[in-house]
Amino acid sequence: MLYYYKVKKRHAFRIKELLLATLLAVLALAYFYPDSLANNVMPVLERPSLPLLNPSALSSKSKISVEGAEVENEPGAVTLEKAVRVKKDLDEEGRRREAAELQYSLDLIAGIDESTPEAQTRIKIIMQDIDKTISYFLAGNTASEKLEILKDYEGANLAYVYYPNYGVHFNPVTTANMAFEHYSKGNHEKFVAITDELLAHAIEPTFPGVGAYYIWENHFDLEFGSRKFAAPWRSAMAQGLILDLAGKCYEITGEKKYLRAGEKILNSFRVPWDKGGVTDYDEHGNWYLEVAATDQLKILNGFLFTLDSLHDYHERTGNKKALKLFDAGIAEAKEHLGEYDLGYWSNYSLVKGNKASFEYHKIHTTLLYRLYDFTGEAAFKEYADKFNNYLKYNFIDIPQEHRSFTQITALSKAGIVTNENGWFGPHNVMTKTEFAVWLCRIKNWSPNRVFHGYYRDVGRDRSNWGYIETLKERGVDLGGKDGLFGPDDEVARDEAAAILGAAYNTPIDEKPVMKDVPADHKYYNEIGLAVGNELMGLYGPNFFRPELKLTREQAALVFYKLLSK
C-alpha cells in the first residue's frame, strides 16, 4: 500500500514519474484505510489544507485548564501525569472522543512489558505520540473521521499522522518518504538528518540465530476491511524503505554506521513475522509482508516495493545478504503472481474481492516490468504485459462474468471507450458529450481542431469540444433552438434514437409498432429506424420507453452492434 512514495532516479520504465504522480493521488489517505485505497481513486489533498500540528504563531503556547490551574503545552515536555490530567480535562469539557483517543496511547504505554530491553524505546516513541496528540487537539483540531498527514512548523525530522480513533502517531513510512522527497530535490543534509532520526527510533530486539535487528513499529490499530489488528504491528515495506535510506546515506557520506544499520535492518527480514519480524516463509522462498500482523493479507505492491528496496541496497553497497534476501523474494513472487491475476484486473491482496485501484494496478504493472529489468525472469514480463493489457482494455467493475463483458471489452479494444480511471460505471447515465464522443469514434470522425463556437455552452475549456462540433458539421445537430448543446445533460432513449437515426439513416421496409411512441412524437421516425435496424430494442411487447435514461451499459450494447455497421 502506498502512503507516500519513494523516488528513484535510476532504471527503466519511468518509475520516478509514476510514483510522484501517484503520491498526489493517495496522499490524503496515506497509510491504512485499505478499502478506500484499494478500491477507489484517491482525491488530491492540497498541502495548504493540512492541519497544524503545533499551535499557530498567534498562539505559540496553548493552555488547557487542569484542576483549576493552567498547563502550558510545550512539545517534548509531556509526562504521563500531565497526559492523564489533560485527558481528564477533555472529558470534563465534553470532548469525550478526543479524551478517548488520548487514552488509547496511554493504554499502549500501560501494556508495555518494561522488563524487555526494547521497552524504553517503545515508551519514548509513544510518549512522543501523546505529546503530538495533545498539541494537535490544543491547536484547535478536533477528533474526526479523516486521516491527515500533519505539518510540523518546528522543522522536526519525523512525520506524524492523525488517525481517527487513535490520535496522532509517528509513521515510519511517511517519514521515510519525507526523506526521499528531500533526496529527490538534492537536499542531502535534510535527507541524512531524517534518516538519522529514523534510525534513532528503531526498536532493537534479538532473535536466536539472527542476533540483534532493527524494527519499526506502528502504534495504532490497523483496520483492513472487516479485519482489525492491534498495535504494535510491523511492515516489511517500512523496513525496505529505511534500508534504502541507509544505503543512500552511505553513498552520500561514506560513513560505515549506515552499513552497520543496514545489517541490522536486513536481519529483520530473517525473522518470521509471528516472532517479531516481517517475513512469511514457505517451500518456495520469502514473502515480505507489508502488514506483518498476519499472513492472510499479502498485499502485492508492498511486497514488490520491498524487493525493489533490497535490490537497490545491494546495488549501492554490494551487500550479499541483501542479494540473497532479494533472490528468495523473487522465487516467492514467481510462484504466487498468478494468485493476483483475475483474468481482467489485478488483486490488491489475497483477500477475495480486494481488487486493486486504477493507480495500484498501474503500480503492479510498473514494478513487475522493473523486476523483469532486474532479473530477466520471463514470468515478470508475462504478468506485466497481461496487467498492462488489462489497464488498456478492461475495467475494475466489469469482471469476466459480467453480462456485458464481451461487448464493453470489444468497444474498449476498438478505441470507442477509453479507460481513464479504471471504472466503467455501467449504471451511470450517458451524457450528451459522452454519446457524441462515442459516435464520432465509431464513425471514424476526427474531432475538430479549429474552434467555431457553434454552441454557447461548449467552449474551448471543455476537453471534448472538438467531437461536439464535428457532429454538427456532419449533420448531427444535438443542440436546441436556444443555441445551447447541454453537454452534461443526460441522454434519454428517444434522444439516443434521434442521434443514431441522424447518423445511420438506413431505410427500413416497415416501421415497428410501439404503443408508447405515437406518430406525432418528435422522434417518431428516428425511433422507428433505430428499432427497425435493431440498434435499440423494445421493453416487452411493443413498448420502447422513450423517457428512460440511457445507461452506459445500455449504450455499450447499442454501439457494439454498430461495430459491424
Secondary structure in CASP SS format (residue, H / E / C, confidence):
PFRMAT SS
TARGET T0000
AUTHOR 0000-0000-0000
METHOD secondary structure of the structure
MODEL  1
M C 1.00
L C 1.00
Y C 1.00
Y C 1.00
Y C 1.00
K C 1.00
V C 1.00
K C 1.00
K C 1.00
R C 1.00
H C 1.00
A C 1.00
F C 1.00
R C 1.00
I H 1.00
K H 1.00
E H 1.00
L H 1.00
L H 1.00
L H 1.00
A H 1.00
T H 1.00
L H 1.00
L H 1.00
A H 1.00
V H 1.00
L H 1.00
A H 1.00
L H 1.00
A C 1.00
Y C 1.00
F C 1.00
Y C 1.00
P H 1.00
D H 1.00
S H 1.00
L H 1.00
A H 1.00
N H 1.00
N C 1.00
V C 1.00
M C 1.00
P C 1.00
V C 1.00
L C 1.00
E C 1.00
R H 1.00
P H 1.00
S H 1.00
L C 1.00
P C 1.00
L E 1.00
L C 1.00
N C 1.00
P C 1.00
S C 1.00
A H 1.00
L H 1.00
S H 1.00
S C 1.00
K C 1.00
S C 1.00
K E 1.00
I E 1.00
S E 1.00
V E 1.00
E C 1.00
G C 1.00
A E 1.00
E E 1.00
V E 1.00
E E 1.00
N C 1.00
E C 1.00
P C 1.00
G C 1.00
A C 1.00
V C 1.00
T C 1.00
L H 1.00
E H 1.00
K H 1.00
A H 1.00
V H 1.00
R H 1.00
V H 1.00
K H 1.00
K H 1.00
D H 1.00
L H 1.00
D H 1.00
E H 1.00
E C 1.00
G C 1.00
R C 1.00
R H 1.00
R H 1.00
E H 1.00
A H 1.00
A H 1.00
E H 1.00
L H 1.00
Q H 1.00
Y H 1.00
S H 1.00
L H 1.00
D H 1.00
L H 1.00
I H 1.00
A H 1.00
G C 1.00
I C 1.00
D C 1.00
E C 1.00
S C 1.00
T C 1.00
P C 1.00
E C 1.00
A H 1.00
Q H 1.00
T H 1.00
R H 1.00
I H 1.00
K H 1.00
I H 1.00
I H 1.00
M H 1.00
Q H 1.00
D H 1.00
I H 1.00
D H 1.00
K H 1.00
T H 1.00
I H 1.00
S H 1.00
Y H 1.00
F H 1.00
L H 1.00
A C 1.00
G C 1.00
N C 1.00
T C 1.00
A C 1.00
S C 1.00
E C 1.00
K C 1.00
L C 1.00
E E 1.00
I E 1.00
L C 1.00
K E 1.00
D C 1.00
Y C 1.00
E C 1.00
G C 1.00
A C 1.00
N C 1.00
L C 1.00
A C 1.00
Y E 1.00
V E 1.00
Y E 1.00
Y E 1.00
P C 1.00
N C 1.00
Y C 1.00
G E 1.00
V E 1.00
H E 1.00
F E 1.00
N C 1.00
P H 1.00
V H 1.00
T H 1.00
T H 1.00
A H 1.00
N H 1.00
M H 1.00
A H 1.00
F H 1.00
E H 1.00
H H 1.00
Y H 1.00
S H 1.00
K C 1.00
G C 1.00
N C 1.00
H H 1.00
E H 1.00
K H 1.00
F H 1.00
V H 1.00
A H 1.00
I H 1.00
T H 1.00
D H 1.00
E H 1.00
L H 1.00
L H 1.00
A H 1.00
H C 1.00
A C 1.00
I E 1.00
E C 1.00
P C 1.00
T E 1.00
F E 1.00
P C 1.00
G C 1.00
V C 1.00
G E 1.00
A E 1.00
Y C 1.00
Y C 1.00
I E 1.00
W C 1.00
E E 1.00
N E 1.00
H C 1.00
F C 1.00
D C 1.00
L E 1.00
E E 1.00
F E 1.00
G C 1.00
S C 1.00
R E 1.00
K E 1.00
F E 1.00
A C 1.00
A C 1.00
P C 1.00
W E 1.00
R E 1.00
S C 1.00
A H 1.00
M H 1.00
A H 1.00
Q H 1.00
G H 1.00
L H 1.00
I H 1.00
L H 1.00
D H 1.00
L H 1.00
A H 1.00
G H 1.00
K H 1.00
C H 1.00
Y H 1.00
E H 1.00
I H 1.00
T H 1.00
G C 1.00
E C 1.00
K C 1.00
K H 1.00
Y H 1.00
L H 1.00
R H 1.00
A H 1.00
G H 1.00
E H 1.00
K H 1.00
I H 1.00
L H 1.00
N H 1.00
S H 1.00
F C 1.00
R C 1.00
V C 1.00
P E 1.00
W H 1.00
D H 1.00
K H 1.00
G C 1.00
G C 1.00
V C 1.00
T E 1.00
D E 1.00
Y E 1.00
D C 1.00
E C 1.00
H C 1.00
G C 1.00
N E 1.00
W E 1.00
Y E 1.00
L C 1.00
E C 1.00
V C 1.00
A C 1.00
A C 1.00
T C 1.00
D C 1.00
Q C 1.00
L C 1.00
K C 1.00
I C 1.00
L H 1.00
N H 1.00
G H 1.00
F H 1.00
L H 1.00
F H 1.00
T H 1.00
L H 1.00
D H 1.00
S H 1.00
L H 1.00
H H 1.00
D H 1.00
Y H 1.00
H H 1.00
E H 1.00
R H 1.00
T H 1.00
G C 1.00
N C 1.00
K H 1.00
K H 1.00
A H 1.00
L H 1.00
K H 1.00
L H 1.00
F H 1.00
D H 1.00
A H 1.00
G H 1.00
I H 1.00
A H 1.00
E H 1.00
A H 1.00
K H 1.00
E H 1.00
H H 1.00
L H 1.00
G H 1.00
E H 1.00
Y H 1.00
D E 1.00
L C 1.00
G C 1.00
Y C 1.00
W C 1.00
S E 1.00
N E 1.00
Y C 1.00
S C 1.00
L C 1.00
V C 1.00
K C 1.00
G C 1.00
N C 1.00
K E 1.00
A C 1.00
S C 1.00
F H 1.00
E H 1.00
Y H 1.00
H H 1.00
K H 1.00
I H 1.00
H H 1.00
T H 1.00
T H 1.00
L H 1.00
L H 1.00
Y H 1.00
R H 1.00
L H 1.00
Y H 1.00
D H 1.00
F H 1.00
T H 1.00
G C 1.00
E C 1.00
A H 1.00
A H 1.00
F H 1.00
K H 1.00
E H 1.00
Y H 1.00
A H 1.00
D H 1.00
K H 1.00
F H 1.00
N H 1.00
N H 1.00
Y H 1.00
L H 1.00
K H 1.00
Y H 1.00
N C 1.00
F C 1.00
I C 1.00
D C 1.00
I C 1.00
P C 1.00
Q C 1.00
E C 1.00
H C 1.00
R C 1.00
S C 1.00
F H 1.00
T H 1.00
Q H 1.00
I H 1.00
T H 1.00
A H 1.00
L H 1.00
S H 1.00
K H 1.00
A C 1.00
G C 1.00
I C 1.00
V C 1.00
T C 1.00
N C 1.00
E C 1.00
N C 1.00
G C 1.00
W C 1.00
F C 1.00
G C 1.00
P C 1.00
H C 1.00
N C 1.00
V E 1.00
M C 1.00
T E 1.00
K H 1.00
T H 1.00
E H 1.00
F H 1.00
A H 1.00
V H 1.00
W H 1.00
L H 1.00
C H 1.00
R H 1.00
I H 1.00
K C 1.00
N C 1.00
W C 1.00
S C 1.00
P C 1.00
N C 1.00
R C 1.00
V C 1.00
F C 1.00
H C 1.00
G C 1.00
Y C 1.00
Y C 1.00
R C 1.00
D C 1.00
V C 1.00
G C 1.00
R C 1.00
D C 1.00
R C 1.00
S C 1.00
N C 1.00
W H 1.00
G H 1.00
Y H 1.00
I H 1.00
E H 1.00
T H 1.00
L H 1.00
K H 1.00
E H 1.00
R C 1.00
G C 1.00
V C 1.00
D C 1.00
L C 1.00
G C 1.00
G C 1.00
K C 1.00
D C 1.00
G C 1.00
L C 1.00
F C 1.00
G C 1.00
P C 1.00
D C 1.00
D C 1.00
E E 1.00
V C 1.00
A E 1.00
R H 1.00
D H 1.00
E H 1.00
A H 1.00
A H 1.00
A H 1.00
I H 1.00
L H 1.00
G H 1.00
A H 1.00
A H 1.00
Y C 1.00
N C 1.00
T C 1.00
P C 1.00
I C 1.00
D C 1.00
E C 1.00
K C 1.00
P C 1.00
V C 1.00
M C 1.00
K C 1.00
D C 1.00
V C 1.00
P C 1.00
A C 1.00
D C 1.00
H C 1.00
K C 1.00
Y C 1.00
Y H 1.00
N H 1.00
E H 1.00
I H 1.00
G H 1.00
L H 1.00
A H 1.00
V H 1.00
G H 1.00
N C 1.00
E C 1.00
L C 1.00
M C 1.00
G C 1.00
L C 1.00
Y C 1.00
G C 1.00
P C 1.00
N C 1.00
F C 1.00
F C 1.00
R C 1.00
P C 1.00
E C 1.00
L C 1.00
K E 1.00
L C 1.00
T E 1.00
R H 1.00
E H 1.00
Q H 1.00
A H 1.00
A H 1.00
L H 1.00
V H 1.00
F H 1.00
Y H 1.00
K H 1.00
L H 1.00
L C 1.00
S C 1.00
K C 1.00
END
